[in-house]
Amino acid sequence: MATKRNTGNQFDAKSDPSLNEDSVEVTLEEALAEEAAADADEKSTNSSPSKVPKAKADTPDPDEGFTILVEKGEANKISPNAEGLIFYQVAKKDEDGSLYVRIDSNETGGLHSREWIALTDIIELLRGQKSNDFSTILKSVIVGKSRNNTSFLAGILRSEGIALIQASPEGIFLHRLAANFDAQAEKLLALS
């Protein structure tokens, strides 16, 4: 079934009936499709940005391909003046069974990255520090650029659940390997 659609200016058509001859024959399906598209355009321009859902294709799921083993581990921040806890997650990568850790959230604020960091990379980096105190070496395993990433990760690595490092007696912001580092590293890697 076909219908006629006026392609001329409606204002002009009302004032001059001869302009109504600018009609094009279209099928009912075409007319309905155009009407639906026009309605969708109108809704997207009239709705507020907060009510328009983002397309899932735009942001990949950071948890895809991971199985969470520790949903909400807790760690203290390393600064004695800082309040609140840091929460972390430990996951196994489905593809190869390797373990990852990430900063999940911060109880009192402060930006951080939620990237997965390979636990084997952290352990390998720390093994090179057997007799040294250290502070900033953790930056090398973190991709994100937040200033809090290194200190939050250090707090996580000091936590009871991970316990790979401890505070140095030389200063609260310096770290050293835990006395049982090798045993603790093996225990963590056995989770995979």
C-alpha angles and dihedrals in degrees: 000000000000131000133190122247124196110232095180128092109284093216090055092046092056093050096041117030092196089072090066089082090083092092126136125202113238133171121253090246091055092049092049092047091051091048092051091049091049091050091050092050091049093049093049093050094044098046123085117252092243092061096049109091116229117241112256090222089066095062120039116219107256090205096055109118094020131101111208112229099172110033101184116008115175129223136174120237114249097233112087089215095054119101129211134024136282116228123210140183132215119205141175118230106235094214098061108000094246118149126244135185130199141179102253104181146335119232097215105029134266122139123260140159120260095208122140112247120199110245090211089059090052093047092047091050092048094048087066089061098062096134101020136088111225141183116174105029092102089073088078093067096045122082098187118088102218113132091226097056097087097046093042091050090048089053090051092049088051093050122109091248094057104019099174096132139026137196115281118238085229093069143337093246093051121085137202133185117277113256090247095041097138094048092046092048090052091047091053094046090051088067089077 
